[in-house]
Amino acid sequence: LSLNGKELASHADIEDKSQTVTITKPTLSTTAVDGLDADKNLIGEGDVTIVDTVKYKNVTPGKTYKVTGTLYEKVTDKDGKVTKKQLLDADGNP
Protein backbone atom coordinates (compact mmCIF):
# COMPACT_ATOMS: atom_id res chain seq x y z
CA LEU A 1 0.00 0.00 0.00
CA SER A 2 1.45 3.33 -0.98
CA LEU A 3 0.55 7.01 -0.93
CA ASN A 4 2.27 9.58 -3.16
CA GLY A 5 4.95 7.05 -4.05
CA LYS A 6 5.77 6.20 -0.40
CA GLU A 7 5.19 2.70 0.94
CA LEU A 8 2.80 2.73 3.89
CA ALA A 9 2.39 -1.02 4.39
CA SER A 10 3.31 -4.28 2.71
CA HIS A 11 1.77 -7.71 2.49
CA ALA A 12 4.86 -9.80 2.93
CA ASP A 13 3.44 -13.16 4.01
CA ILE A 14 0.30 -14.47 2.28
CA GLU A 15 -0.16 -17.08 5.05
CA ASP A 16 -0.13 -14.46 7.85
CA LYS A 17 -3.75 -14.01 9.06
CA SER A 18 -2.92 -10.61 10.59
CA GLN A 19 -2.04 -9.41 7.06
CA THR A 20 -5.26 -10.74 5.55
CA VAL A 21 -8.33 -8.64 4.78
CA THR A 22 -11.64 -10.47 4.55
CA ILE A 23 -14.54 -8.80 2.76
CA THR A 24 -17.95 -9.95 3.94
CA LYS A 25 -21.26 -9.34 2.23
CA PRO A 26 -23.90 -7.58 4.35
CA THR A 27 -27.07 -9.59 4.95
CA LEU A 28 -30.53 -8.45 5.96
CA SER A 29 -33.73 -10.28 6.83
CA THR A 30 -37.13 -9.32 8.18
CA THR A 31 -39.85 -11.20 10.00
CA ALA A 32 -43.35 -9.72 10.12
CA VAL A 33 -45.87 -10.97 12.68
CA ASP A 34 -49.30 -10.03 13.98
CA GLY A 35 -48.90 -7.50 16.80
CA LEU A 36 -51.79 -9.08 18.71
CA ASP A 37 -50.60 -12.68 19.09
CA ALA A 38 -47.23 -12.78 17.23
CA ASP A 39 -48.32 -15.33 14.64
CA LYS A 40 -48.14 -14.79 10.89
CA ASN A 41 -51.91 -14.64 10.37
CA LEU A 42 -53.69 -11.30 10.46
CA ILE A 43 -57.43 -11.77 10.57
CA GLY A 44 -59.96 -8.97 10.63
CA GLU A 45 -60.50 -5.55 9.24
CA GLY A 46 -59.81 -2.05 10.45
CA ASP A 47 -56.72 -1.09 12.39
CA VAL A 48 -54.17 -3.82 12.93
CA THR A 49 -50.56 -3.80 14.08
CA ILE A 50 -47.79 -5.62 12.24
CA VAL A 51 -44.45 -5.99 14.00
CA ASP A 52 -41.63 -6.34 11.47
CA THR A 53 -38.27 -7.21 13.01
CA VAL A 54 -35.21 -6.42 10.91
CA LYS A 55 -32.02 -8.43 11.48
CA TYR A 56 -28.73 -7.40 9.91
CA LYS A 57 -25.16 -8.65 9.81
CA ASN A 58 -21.86 -7.34 8.40
CA VAL A 59 -23.09 -3.77 7.85
CA THR A 60 -20.86 -0.71 8.08
CA PRO A 61 -21.19 1.11 11.42
CA GLY A 62 -22.27 4.73 10.96
CA LYS A 63 -23.64 4.16 7.47
CA THR A 64 -27.36 4.79 6.90
CA TYR A 65 -29.44 1.98 5.41
CA LYS A 66 -33.08 2.16 4.30
CA VAL A 67 -35.45 -0.80 4.45
CA THR A 68 -38.60 -0.72 2.34
CA GLY A 69 -41.25 -3.36 1.87
CA THR A 70 -44.67 -4.11 0.47
CA LEU A 71 -47.52 -5.89 2.23
CA TYR A 72 -49.55 -8.52 0.42
CA GLU A 73 -52.73 -10.34 1.29
CA LYS A 74 -52.80 -14.08 0.62
CA VAL A 75 -55.94 -14.81 -1.40
CA THR A 76 -57.36 -18.29 -1.95
CA ASP A 77 -60.09 -18.65 -4.59
CA LYS A 78 -62.96 -21.18 -4.52
CA ASP A 79 -60.82 -23.73 -6.42
CA GLY A 80 -58.00 -23.50 -3.88
CA LYS A 81 -55.66 -21.47 -6.08
CA VAL A 82 -53.51 -19.13 -3.97
CA THR A 83 -52.54 -15.68 -5.24
CA LYS A 84 -51.45 -12.45 -3.63
CA LYS A 85 -53.08 -9.03 -3.53
CA GLN A 86 -51.04 -5.93 -2.75
CA LEU A 87 -52.39 -4.02 0.26
CA LEU A 88 -53.05 -0.32 -0.21
CA ASP A 89 -53.47 2.57 2.21
CA ALA A 90 -56.52 4.84 2.35
CA ASP A 91 -55.10 6.91 -0.53
CA GLY A 92 -54.58 3.87 -2.76
CA ASN A 93 -50.80 3.73 -2.28
CA PRO A 94 -48.92 0.46 -1.64
VEXDREN-2710 file (C-alpha; in Angstrom, 1 decimal):
% VEXDREN-2710
k/r/px/py/pz
1/LEU/0.0/0.0/0.0
2/SER/1.4/3.3/-1.0
3/LEU/0.6/7.0/-0.9
4/ASN/2.3/9.6/-3.2
5/GLY/4.9/7.1/-4.0
6/LYS/5.8/6.2/-0.4
7/GLU/5.2/2.7/0.9
8/LEU/2.8/2.7/3.9
9/ALA/2.4/-1.0/4.4
10/SER/3.3/-4.3/2.7
11/HIS/1.8/-7.7/2.5
12/ALA/4.9/-9.8/2.9
13/ASP/3.4/-13.2/4.0
14/ILE/0.3/-14.5/2.3
15/GLU/-0.2/-17.1/5.0
16/ASP/-0.1/-14.5/7.9
17/LYS/-3.7/-14.0/9.1
18/SER/-2.9/-10.6/10.6
19/GLN/-2.0/-9.4/7.1
20/THR/-5.3/-10.7/5.5
21/VAL/-8.3/-8.6/4.8
22/THR/-11.6/-10.5/4.5
23/ILE/-14.5/-8.8/2.8
24/THR/-17.9/-9.9/3.9
25/LYS/-21.3/-9.3/2.2
26/PRO/-23.9/-7.6/4.4
27/THR/-27.1/-9.6/4.9
28/LEU/-30.5/-8.4/6.0
29/SER/-33.7/-10.3/6.8
30/THR/-37.1/-9.3/8.2
31/THR/-39.9/-11.2/10.0
32/ALA/-43.4/-9.7/10.1
33/VAL/-45.9/-11.0/12.7
34/ASP/-49.3/-10.0/14.0
35/GLY/-48.9/-7.5/16.8
36/LEU/-51.8/-9.1/18.7
37/ASP/-50.6/-12.7/19.1
38/ALA/-47.2/-12.8/17.2
39/ASP/-48.3/-15.3/14.6
40/LYS/-48.1/-14.8/10.9
41/ASN/-51.9/-14.6/10.4
42/LEU/-53.7/-11.3/10.5
43/ILE/-57.4/-11.8/10.6
44/GLY/-60.0/-9.0/10.6
45/GLU/-60.5/-5.5/9.2
46/GLY/-59.8/-2.1/10.4
47/ASP/-56.7/-1.1/12.4
48/VAL/-54.2/-3.8/12.9
49/THR/-50.6/-3.8/14.1
50/ILE/-47.8/-5.6/12.2
51/VAL/-44.5/-6.0/14.0
52/ASP/-41.6/-6.3/11.5
53/THR/-38.3/-7.2/13.0
54/VAL/-35.2/-6.4/10.9
55/LYS/-32.0/-8.4/11.5
56/TYR/-28.7/-7.4/9.9
57/LYS/-25.2/-8.7/9.8
58/ASN/-21.9/-7.3/8.4
59/VAL/-23.1/-3.8/7.9
60/THR/-20.9/-0.7/8.1
61/PRO/-21.2/1.1/11.4
62/GLY/-22.3/4.7/11.0
63/LYS/-23.6/4.2/7.5
64/THR/-27.4/4.8/6.9
65/TYR/-29.4/2.0/5.4
66/LYS/-33.1/2.2/4.3
67/VAL/-35.5/-0.8/4.5
68/THR/-38.6/-0.7/2.3
69/GLY/-41.2/-3.4/1.9
70/THR/-44.7/-4.1/0.5
71/LEU/-47.5/-5.9/2.2
72/TYR/-49.5/-8.5/0.4
73/GLU/-52.7/-10.3/1.3
74/LYS/-52.8/-14.1/0.6
75/VAL/-55.9/-14.8/-1.4
76/THR/-57.4/-18.3/-2.0
77/ASP/-60.1/-18.6/-4.6
78/LYS/-63.0/-21.2/-4.5
79/ASP/-60.8/-23.7/-6.4
80/GLY/-58.0/-23.5/-3.9
81/LYS/-55.7/-21.5/-6.1
82/VAL/-53.5/-19.1/-4.0
83/THR/-52.5/-15.7/-5.2
84/LYS/-51.5/-12.4/-3.6
85/LYS/-53.1/-9.0/-3.5
86/GLN/-51.0/-5.9/-2.8
87/LEU/-52.4/-4.0/0.3
88/LEU/-53.0/-0.3/-0.2
89/ASP/-53.5/2.6/2.2
90/ALA/-56.5/4.8/2.4
91/ASP/-55.1/6.9/-0.5
92/GLY/-54.6/3.9/-2.8
93/ASN/-50.8/3.7/-2.3
94/PRO/-48.9/0.5/-1.6
END
